[in-house]
Amino acid sequence: MMKPVKAGIIGCGNISHIYFTNLKTYPEIELVAAADIDIERAKARAAEFNLEKAYTVEQLLADPEIEIVVNLTIPKAHASVCLQALEAGKHVYVEKPIVVTREEGKQVLELAAAKGLRVASAPETFLGAGIQTCRKLIDDGAIGTPVSATGFMIGGGHESWHPDPEFYYQIGGGPMFDMGPYYLTAFVTLFGPINRVTGSARISYPERTITSEKKRGQTIVVETPTNITGVLDFENGLIATLITSFDAKAGTTLPNIEVHGSAGTLLVPDPNGFGGTVKLRRAGGDWEEIALTHGYENNNRGIGVADMARAIREGGQHRANGEMAYHVLEAMHGIHDASRDGKHYKMESTCSRPEPMPELETQSS
């Protein structure tokens, strides 16, 4: 059995609770420390999860025992914390998006390569039972040759429920950067790397009124597109459409992801979750629900950290790797660029399709 990799978490906000919870259970990880710019929040998380070490950010980075830094800071701090962790000689796992700009992403990957360290990034939901089952169906030829796909992330925005919704309408926010990583990472998992993108993007409502509590009645000036349609050409020839919107005030009935092939159609569950319902319709047949063939169908956030820990100890590529995360980041920027410039955006980066997860033993015979 492999020796666990010691890890510490930087950023003790709301999203951190599920990471603390799960990272205490994965045998590949020994969670030893919590850190935050607010030391009292770090102390509270450390006490809650029986950790001896509650650190400032600088103290965690200076701890020689910690091999992996789990970076759960706000997006605009992702790059600086990742770079500090790498400079300190530590592998890093970061919440999505990997960073905000392409320039920051290149800096992080180049420093990691120079230091011989690993970078991983959320979303890791593609490692769950839902997406992995769909990948197996596609790879096994259940829908024939995949030729097209559609993804829909359509809602009414965050001002009606989020206590601090302003970020979602500032540069670096919007529906594409908020939820696009889940969909595009699922696409790359299912189909491989992207060759070029185009798209249209619009700010439908220049101002938003907050109706959630704490800031009810305050006005948000919208700085980033909130209604975006992207078209993606994949290296394998498949063409996908991705619609992300904060402008559908009455909701939608559209599926999360639908994949069309020469011999069938596949309904892929919400890529923001690990499990979900998988449905298949073969040509000439009816819709059928497919039993999940893989594990991790609950909220298994942190599994990407465990997968990286395994790769650190045993070798090989970890699945939620920085190269794929950067490829997804570039595609999101490319869709915005294409709308602004009125032309296709040719991708500069590429990545490998991540290795599939092991199947459930009861399903493998």
N, C-alpha and C positions, 0 to 999 in steps of 0.2 A: 504494500500500500504506500502511495506517495506521501512524502512529508508535506503537511499543509504549508501554504504560503501565507505569511503574515501580512495583513492589510489594515489600512486605516482610512477612515472616511473624512473628507474635508467638505463641509457644508451640511449643517444639521437642520435644514428647513423641512417643510412638509413631506417632500418626496423621499427624504432620508429614512423615514420610519420603516418602509417596506424593505429597504436595503439592509438596515440594521437587523431587522427581523430575519430575513432570509440568509444573510451572510453568516449568521450564527449557526446555521444548519448545514451548510454545504461542507462536506469533509475536505474539499480541496483548499478551503480558506480557514485561517485563524484570524478572526477580527479582534484587533487589540487596542484600537484607539479611535477617538472622535475628536474632530477639530472644527473650529468655526471662528470667524472674525469676532463673533460675540462669544466669549469664553463661557458665559453662563449657559448658553444653549448647548455648547459642547459638554459641559458638566452634567446638564440634565439628561442628554442622550446617553452619556457614559453610565450614569446611575441607573437609568431605565433598563439598560442592556448589560449591566454588570461588567463593565469594562473598567480596568484600572486606570487607563490613561485618558484624561481630558486635556487637550492640547490647544495652544494657539496654532495657527497654520505653520509658523516658523518652527515650532517645537516638533510638530509631526514630521515635517520634512527633514529635520535633523536627527530623527530617531533611526539608528542604523539597523534595527531589527525589521523595520517595515519595508517590504519589497514592492507592494502595490499600493498606490494612492487611488482611491475612488473619489473622483471629483464631481461633487453634486452641487457646485456653486451655480449662480445665475449665468445664463449664456454669455453675457459680455465679459465675464471673468474666466470663462473656460480656457481661453488661450493662455493667459498669464499664469494660472495655477498649473496647467499642464506643463508649460515650459519650466516653471520652478521645480516641479516634481522630477522632470527629466534631468534637469541640471543637478539635482540632488541624487541622481543615480537610481531612480525608482521607475518601475513600470507604472502606467497610468490607464485607468478606465474612467471615461467621462460621460456624463449624461448628454443627451442629444440637444442641439446639433453639436458635432465635435468641436467646432468653433463657430464664429459668426462670419468671418471673411475667408476668401480663398487664400489670401496672403498669409493669414494666421495659420491656416491648415497646412500650408507648405512648410512654414517654420517648424511646426510641431513634428511633422513627419520627418523632416530633414534632421532635426536634432535627435529624434529617437533613433534614426538609422546611424547617425554618427556615434551615438552612445551605446549602440547594441541593445536597445531597450524596446519594449513592446508598448503600443498604443492600442486601446480598444475603446469602442464607443457604443452607447445606446443609439437606436433601439436594439434590444436583444430579443424582442418578442418573436422574431422570425425563427428562433430556436425552439419555439413551443410547438405543441401537438398540432395546432391548426395549420400553420404554414408548412410545417414539415410533412404532414399528411398530403397536402396539395402538391408539394414538390415531388413526393414519391409517385403520386398519380400521373403527373406530367411526365416524369422520367420513365415510368413504366408504359407510357403510350396510351393511357386511358382516354385521352381526347385527341389522339393522333398528333399531327404537327401543330403546335401552337402558332397562331398567326396574328392574333390581336388580343388586347386586354383593355379593360376600362376600370378606373378607380374613382371613387367618389367620397370626398370628405366635406360634407355640406351641413352647415349649421347656422345659427343666428348670431354667433359671436359670444364674447365673454362678459360683456358689461351687465348682463342680467343676473349673473350668479357669482362671478369672481370678485373677491373683496378688493383686489388691486389689479384691474384689467388693463391699465394704461399700456403696459409693455407690449401687449398683443397687437397694438396699433402703431407701434414705433418701428423704426428701421431695425431689421433683424427679427421682427415679429411677423404678424400676418399668418394666414392659414397654411401657406406653403412651408414656412420655416417652423411653425408650431407642430403640424401634423404630417407634412410631407415626408419627413424622414421615415415614418412607419411604412408608408405606402411604397416609397421608392426602394427602401431596403428589402421589402417583400418582393418587389418586382425583380431586383437584382438576384435575390435568392432563387426565384422561380425561373428567370430567363437569362441571367448573365449580365454583362456590362452594357452600358448605353453608348451609342455612337454619336448621336446628335439630338438636339431638342429644339423645339420652337414653342411659341405660346402667346397668349394674350392675357394682360393683367390690367385691373382697373380698381380705382378707389370709388366704390359706388356711393358711399355716404361720407362726405368730407369731415363730418363731425358725428360723434356718438354721445348719447347721454347715459350716464351710469344709473342703473336702476337697482343694483345690488346695495346691500347695506354697507355702512361706514362712509361711502362716498356718494350716496344717492343724490342725483341732481347735478353732479359735476359733469362738465363737458370734456370729451377727449377730442383733440385734433388728430385726425388720422393721417399718418405719414407714409404708410406702406400699403400696397394693393391688398384688397380684401376679397377679391373675386378673380381667380386665376385658373385658366385652362392651359395645360401643357400637353404637347404631343411629343412622344419619345420614340426614336428609332433605335432599336437594339442591334447589337453586332450580329445576332443570329437571324436578323430579318424581321422579327416581330415588331409591330407598331402598337404602342399603348397610348391611351389618353388618361390624363389625371386632372380631375376638377377638384379644386379646394376653394371653399368659400365660407366667409363669416356673414354672408348677406341673405341667407335663406331664413327669413324670420318665422316661417310656418313649417320649417323642417322639410323632410324628403322621404320618399319610399325607395330610393335607388339602392342597389346593393353596394357593399363596401368595395369588393373587387370581383370582376367576372372575367374569365379567361375563355377565349374561343379557339377551338382547334378544328382540324380537318375531320375529326370523327366524334366531336363532342364539345360540351360546354361545362365549365367548372365554376362553382360559386365558392369563393375563398372568404373565410371569416374575417372579421375586423382585425387588421394588422396591429391595432393598439392593444390587443389582448393575446394571450398565449394559446387559448383553446378555441372554442366556438364550433359552429356547425358547418360541416363540409358537405356540399351537394354536387352531384354529378348527373349530367344528362347525356347519354350516348345518343348518337344520331339514330333517329327512328324510335327511340325509347322514351320513357318517362323519367322525371326527376327521382333520384334516389339519394338517401342520406348515407354517407360513407362513414364507417367506424374509424375513429382516430387510430393511426398506426404507430404513433410516437408518444412519448411522455411529456410532462411539463404542460399541463393544460390549465393550471391555476395561475395566480399572480406570482410568477417565478422570477421577478426582477432580481438581478444579482447572478443569474446563471451564466451571463456573459463574463463576469468576473471569475467565476469558478472555471469556466472553459479556458480562459487565459492562464489561470494558475496551473491547470493541467498541462498546457503547452509549455509553460516556463519549466516545469519539472521534467516533462517527457519529450519535448521537442515537437516540431510540426507547427503549422499555422493555427492560431486561434481564429474562431469564426467571425466574431464581431470586430473585425480588425480595422485599424485606422485607414488603410487604403480604401476599403469599401465605404467607410464613413465619409472620407474626403470626396470620393466619386459621387456619392449622393449629394453632398454639399454643393459640388460644382454643378450638378444637374439643376438643383433648385435655383442657384444664381443664374444659370444659363437660360432658364425659362423666363425669368425676369428680364435678363439682357435681351433676349429675342423679342419680347414684347416692346421694349424701349427702342430697339434698333430696327425692328421690322424685317428680321431675317432669321435663318437658322443659326443656332449656336453649335459649333463643332466641339465635342468634348476633347479636352487635352489629356485627361487622366483615364485610366482604365483600372480594372481590378479583377481578381479571380472570383468566380462563383464559389461561395463558401461550401465546405464539405457538409454533407447531410449529417444530421444527428442520428445516433443509433436508434433502431426501431425497438418497440416494446418486444420483449422476449415471447410473449404470448401471441404476437402477430407475425413473427418472423419465419414460421415454418411453412 
